[in-house]
Amino acid sequence: MRSLFSACILEVTLAGYPSTLEACEEVAAMFDNTCDTSEGKADSVADIDAVQKSCKTTGTCGGIQSGSFCVLPRRLCVTCETNSDDEVYMYV
């Protein structure tokens, strides 16, 4: 089984949810972030702190092979901001 990894920052509008910054931050807090969300959105994925995760592998490792385990950096930073029109945006 191959794993796909993406390295991008997404901008998401929260249609159908309460559109307050506080509500957005509650949703963002549910994620297992590897960043300090109080610092706001990252400019690039490389700016997000990584946490090393390992998993048992039986095929190709997209990270560092260590015996039968594959060690990969995991980065996730979910933050919220408002623009000048008070629209709320979630950044992933």
Secondary structure, 3 states (H helix, E strand, C coil): CCCCCCCCCCEEECCCCCCCHHHHHHHHCCCCCCCCHHHCCCCCHHHCCCEEEEEECCCCCCCEEECCEEEEEECCCCEEEECCCCCEEEEC
